[in-house]
Amino acid sequence: MKDMIKMTDENQLKTFKSHEIVVSKAKGAYIWDINGKKYLDFYGGHAVALTGHCHPHVVKAIKKQVEKTIFYSTYLYSDIRAEALEKIVSVAPKNISKVFLCNSGTEANETAMKIARKFTGKKKIISMKNSFHGRTIGSLSATGIDHYRKQFKPLLSGYKFAKFGNIEDLNKVIDKETAGVILEPIQSMGGVVTGTEDYYKQLSEICEKNGCLLIFDEIQTGFGRTGKMFACEHWKIQPDLITFAKGVASGIPMGGVLVDEKIADTINYGEHGCTFGSGQIACASAKATIEVIQNEKLVENSSKMGRLIKKKLKDLEQIDEVKGLGLLLGLKMNVNVKESIKKGMRYGIIFGDSCDPEVGRLLPPLIINEKHVEEFHEGLKKVFGE
């Protein structure tokens, strides 16, 4: 294992500090390292493994497609692209009529902000303090966690911040010159923070009043993660634009923007593009992923398992609160989070941290069941028992 770690560190740019586990294979809710040790994965590779690792239906779709066409750009039409686009739009909120496909969440957010500026003819973008929208320059300019921003300043102009969940603070910065308001419906990296139902409703009304677009960054919350297909459905909100990525293609890179009908009609050829966006392998995987979510009722399972996790972890005195919705959960701890994560790996369970030093995150596959929850609970008891 050390040889693989050394080989990686000698050749890969030092951008992300990895835990010293070398993944050899993965299946369902589990991964195995090269020594054969088994781990219960309640992090899902940054919320990506929506349908579990190597779901048979997704694997079959990828294998079938790779023998037909690996890639051709949007220079030409594609059968599997057409099917994937139709499938994605079919599960989107009713006001959505079109989708733009790209490779990642940060590309999706950059595209959404471009659309807002062009559609409104305005320049100002408002995002939330403690938010995370990506690492490319436009998305980074909208990111409200200074840890990611400070070494790259000055960033782009025209960006303002408001306190998440605070309408009064939003009213201080929003005006008739605002092109769009972008926010995560649940701030995941920020510590799994959710606003009130009234907040989201007032937010939508204020955007409409000021003639600006409401952009929901559902990169982590989309496609069933929170117990709804999209988190905006919890509060019956219809954003003008919804960005997505992470688990939409079960690990094959894909991002995108869902676009309201009135906006879609104003977008012209050449305004947006992405060479590898909507490639055939990604489209085959995305179509299969949504089929699994629908056929196996994973949206409902996410809600059910989220409630079970909250109930099971109540008896652990080291956890003060379990926050979040569905299977995007934050464990507010009164012990060291990073040390608990390291101990967890020793006991065969994997979960994540956040930018809040007191909050660990759970982002497991949506296919988990009661057995997995019990196993994770037992693993945490061992962690806290040291």
C-alpha positions in Angstrom: 0.0 0.0 0.0 2.8 2.4 0.8 4.3 2.0 -2.7 1.0 3.2 -4.2 0.8 6.1 -1.9 4.5 7.0 -2.6 3.9 6.6 -6.4 0.9 9.0 -6.2 2.6 11.6 -4.1 5.7 11.6 -6.3 3.6 12.3 -9.5 0.4 14.1 -8.4 0.3 17.8 -7.7 -0.2 18.4 -4.0 -3.7 19.8 -4.0 -5.7 17.4 -1.7 -4.6 15.6 1.4 -5.8 12.0 1.0 -6.4 9.5 3.8 -3.9 6.6 3.6 -6.4 4.0 2.2 -5.7 2.7 -1.3 -9.0 1.7 -2.9 -8.9 -1.6 -4.8 -12.5 -2.3 -5.5 -16.0 -1.1 -4.5 -19.5 -2.6 -4.5 -22.7 -1.2 -3.1 -22.1 0.6 0.1 -18.6 -0.9 0.6 -15.0 -0.4 -0.6 -12.0 -2.6 -0.1 -8.4 -1.6 0.1 -5.5 -3.4 -1.7 -4.9 -5.5 1.4 -8.5 -6.7 1.4 -9.8 -4.7 4.3 -13.5 -3.8 3.9 -15.0 -0.4 4.7 -18.5 0.8 5.0 -18.6 4.0 2.9 -20.9 6.7 4.4 -19.1 9.4 2.4 -19.6 8.2 -1.2 -16.5 9.9 -2.6 -17.7 13.4 -2.0 -21.4 12.5 -2.3 -21.0 10.9 -5.8 -22.0 7.3 -5.2 -25.7 7.9 -5.3 -26.7 4.4 -6.5 -23.9 2.7 -4.6 -20.6 1.6 -6.1 -20.7 -0.3 -9.4 -24.5 -0.7 -9.5 -25.1 -3.6 -11.9 -27.6 -1.6 -14.0 -25.2 1.3 -14.4 -22.2 -1.0 -15.1 -24.3 -2.8 -17.8 -25.3 0.5 -19.4 -21.6 1.8 -19.5 -20.3 -1.5 -20.9 -23.0 -1.5 -23.6 -22.2 2.1 -24.6 -18.4 1.8 -24.5 -18.7 -0.9 -27.3 -20.8 1.4 -29.4 -19.4 5.0 -29.0 -17.0 6.2 -26.4 -17.3 9.8 -27.4 -18.4 12.3 -30.0 -19.1 15.9 -29.3 -22.3 17.9 -29.8 -21.0 18.7 -33.3 -23.3 15.8 -34.1 -26.5 14.4 -32.5 -26.4 11.2 -30.5 -29.0 8.6 -29.6 -27.9 8.1 -26.0 -27.6 11.8 -25.5 -31.2 12.4 -26.6 -32.4 9.7 -24.2 -30.4 11.0 -21.3 -31.6 14.6 -21.8 -35.2 13.4 -21.9 -34.7 11.4 -18.7 -33.1 14.3 -16.8 -35.8 16.8 -17.8 -38.5 14.3 -17.0 -37.5 14.3 -13.3 -36.9 18.0 -13.0 -39.4 20.5 -11.5 -42.3 21.3 -13.8 -41.1 24.8 -14.7 -37.9 23.3 -16.2 -37.9 22.8 -20.0 -34.2 22.4 -21.0 -30.9 21.2 -19.7 -27.3 22.2 -20.4 -24.7 19.4 -19.8 -21.1 19.9 -18.8 -18.5 18.0 -16.8 -18.6 19.3 -13.2 -20.4 21.4 -10.6 -18.2 24.4 -10.9 -18.8 24.6 -14.6 -22.5 24.3 -14.0 -22.4 27.2 -11.5 -20.4 29.3 -13.9 -22.9 28.7 -16.7 -25.8 29.5 -14.4 -24.3 32.8 -13.4 -23.5 33.7 -17.0 -27.2 32.9 -17.9 -28.4 35.1 -15.1 -26.3 38.1 -16.3 -27.2 37.8 -19.9 -31.0 37.2 -19.2 -31.4 40.1 -16.8 -28.8 42.5 -18.4 -27.5 43.1 -14.9 -24.1 42.3 -13.3 -24.4 41.7 -9.5 -24.5 38.2 -8.2 -25.4 37.5 -4.6 -24.4 34.3 -2.8 -24.3 33.3 0.8 -21.6 33.5 3.5 -20.2 30.1 4.4 -21.2 28.7 0.9 -19.2 26.5 -1.5 -19.9 26.7 -5.2 -16.6 25.5 -6.8 -12.9 26.4 -7.4 -12.9 28.0 -10.9 -12.7 31.7 -10.8 -16.3 32.6 -11.2 -17.6 29.9 -8.8 -14.8 30.8 -6.3 -15.9 34.4 -6.4 -19.4 33.2 -5.3 -18.0 30.9 -2.6 -18.4 32.3 0.9 -15.8 30.3 2.7 -12.7 32.5 2.9 -10.4 29.5 3.3 -10.8 28.7 -0.4 -10.7 32.4 -1.5 -8.0 34.2 0.3 -4.9 33.0 -1.6 -6.5 33.9 -5.0 -7.6 37.4 -4.4 -8.5 39.7 -6.1 -11.4 37.7 -7.4 -14.1 38.8 -9.8 -16.0 42.0 -9.1 -19.8 42.2 -8.9 -20.2 39.6 -6.1 -21.9 40.3 -2.8 -22.7 38.1 0.2 -25.6 37.7 2.6 -26.0 35.5 5.7 -27.6 32.2 4.8 -31.1 31.9 6.3 -31.4 35.6 7.1 -33.8 37.6 4.9 -33.0 40.9 6.6 -29.4 40.5 5.6 -30.3 39.6 2.1 -32.4 42.7 1.8 -29.3 44.8 2.6 -27.5 43.7 -0.5 -30.2 42.8 -3.1 -31.4 45.6 -5.4 -32.6 46.2 -8.9 -29.1 45.8 -10.2 -28.9 42.1 -9.0 -28.7 39.5 -11.8 -29.1 36.5 -9.6 -29.0 35.0 -6.2 -27.2 31.6 -5.9 -27.3 29.4 -2.9 -27.1 25.8 -1.8 -30.5 24.8 -0.3 -28.5 23.0 2.4 -25.0 24.3 3.0 -23.1 21.1 3.1 -19.4 22.1 3.3 -20.5 24.9 5.6 -21.6 22.4 8.2 -24.9 21.0 6.9 -27.0 24.1 7.6 -30.7 24.4 6.5 -32.9 27.5 6.4 -36.5 27.6 7.5 -39.4 27.1 5.1 -40.4 30.7 5.4 -36.8 31.7 4.4 -37.0 29.9 1.1 -40.4 31.3 0.3 -39.4 34.9 1.1 -36.2 34.4 -0.9 -38.2 33.4 -4.0 -40.5 36.4 -3.6 -37.7 38.9 -3.1 -35.9 37.6 -6.2 -39.1 38.0 -8.2 -39.7 41.5 -6.8 -36.2 42.6 -7.8 -36.2 41.0 -11.2 -33.3 38.7 -10.6 -33.0 34.9 -11.1 -33.0 32.4 -8.2 -30.3 29.8 -8.7 -30.3 26.7 -6.5 -26.9 24.9 -6.4 -28.2 21.3 -6.0 -24.9 19.8 -6.8 -24.9 17.8 -3.6 -28.7 17.9 -2.9 -30.0 16.8 -6.3 -31.3 13.5 -7.5 -32.8 12.2 -4.3 -30.1 12.9 -1.8 -32.4 14.8 0.6 -35.5 12.7 0.3 -36.9 14.6 -2.6 -35.7 14.4 -6.2 -34.5 18.0 -5.8 -34.3 19.8 -2.4 -36.3 22.8 -3.7 -39.3 20.5 -3.6 -39.2 20.4 0.2 -40.4 24.0 0.3 -42.4 24.0 -3.0 -39.9 26.5 -4.5 -39.3 26.7 -8.3 -35.9 28.2 -8.9 -35.2 29.7 -12.3 -32.0 27.7 -12.6 -30.9 24.5 -10.9 -27.3 23.3 -11.1 -26.3 19.6 -10.5 -23.4 17.3 -10.7 -21.9 14.8 -8.2 -23.9 11.6 -8.4 -26.0 12.2 -11.5 -24.0 9.7 -13.5 -22.9 7.5 -10.5 -19.2 8.5 -10.8 -18.8 9.3 -14.4 -18.1 13.1 -14.6 -21.2 15.1 -15.4 -22.7 18.4 -14.4 -25.5 20.5 -15.7 -28.0 23.4 -15.5 -31.7 22.9 -15.5 -33.3 26.0 -17.1 -36.7 27.5 -16.7 -38.8 27.6 -19.9 -38.9 31.4 -20.1 -35.1 31.6 -19.9 -34.4 28.7 -22.2 -36.2 30.5 -25.0 -33.7 33.4 -24.8 -30.5 31.3 -25.0 -28.8 31.3 -28.4 -26.3 29.1 -30.2 -22.6 29.7 -29.2 -23.3 31.3 -25.8 -22.4 28.2 -23.8 -20.4 25.1 -24.7 -18.4 22.2 -23.3 -16.3 19.8 -25.4 -16.7 16.7 -23.2 -20.1 17.7 -21.8 -22.8 15.2 -22.7 -20.4 12.6 -23.9 -21.9 9.2 -24.6 -20.5 7.3 -21.7 -21.6 10.0 -19.2 -25.1 10.1 -20.8 -25.5 6.3 -20.7 -24.5 6.3 -17.0 -26.8 9.2 -16.2 -29.8 7.6 -17.8 -29.1 4.4 -16.0 -28.6 6.2 -12.7 -32.0 7.9 -12.9 -33.6 4.6 -13.8 -32.1 3.0 -10.7 -33.3 5.9 -8.5 -36.8 5.6 -9.9 -37.0 1.8 -10.1 -35.6 1.1 -6.6 -37.4 4.0 -5.0 -34.2 5.6 -3.7 -35.7 9.0 -3.1 -38.1 7.4 -0.6 -35.3 5.3 0.8 -33.1 8.3 1.4 -35.8 9.9 3.5 -36.5 6.7 5.4 -32.8 5.9 6.1 -32.1 9.6 7.1 -34.8 9.4 9.7 -33.4 6.0 11.0 -29.9 7.4 11.3 -31.2 10.3 13.3 -33.0 8.0 15.6 -30.1 5.5 16.0 -27.5 8.1 16.8 -29.5 9.7 19.5 -28.0 7.4 22.1 -24.4 8.5 21.4 -23.5 11.2 24.0 -20.6 12.4 21.8 -23.2 13.6 19.2 -25.2 16.6 20.2 -27.3 16.9 17.0 -27.8 15.2 13.7 -28.6 17.9 11.1 -29.8 17.9 7.5 -32.4 16.1 5.4 -32.5 12.6 3.9 -28.9 11.3 3.4 -27.1 14.6 3.6 -26.5 14.7 7.3 -24.3 16.6 9.7 -23.1 15.1 13.0 -22.5 17.9 15.5 -19.9 16.4 17.8 -18.5 17.4 21.2 -15.4 15.4 20.4 -12.7 16.0 17.8 -14.2 15.4 14.4 -11.0 14.8 12.4 -9.7 12.3 15.0 -13.1 10.5 15.0 -12.8 10.2 11.2 -9.4 8.6 11.4 -10.5 6.2 14.2 -13.5 5.4 12.1 -11.3 4.2 9.2 -9.4 1.9 11.6 -12.8 0.3 12.5 -13.9 0.1 8.9 -16.3 3.0 8.6 -15.8 6.1 6.4 -17.4 9.5 6.8 -16.4 13.1 6.1 -15.7 16.4 7.7 -16.8 19.9 6.9 -15.6 23.5 7.2 -17.3 23.6 10.6 -14.7 21.9 12.9 -17.6 20.5 15.1 -19.6 18.9 12.2 -18.8 15.6 10.5 -20.8 14.7 7.3 -22.6 11.6 6.1 -23.2 11.3 2.4 -23.8 7.6 1.9 -25.2 5.9 -1.2 -29.0 6.0 -1.4 -29.1 2.2 -1.5 -28.2 1.8 2.2 -30.5 -0.2 4.4 -31.2 -0.9 8.1 -28.2 -3.3 8.2 -25.8 -0.6 7.0 -27.2 1.9 9.5 -26.7 -0.6 12.4 -23.2 -1.3 11.2 -22.3 2.4 11.1 -23.8 2.9 14.5 -21.8 0.0 15.9 -18.6 1.5 14.3 -19.2 4.9 15.8 -19.6 3.3 19.3 -16.2 1.7 18.9 -14.8 5.0 17.8 -16.2 6.9 20.8 -15.3 4.0 23.1 -11.5 4.5 22.7 
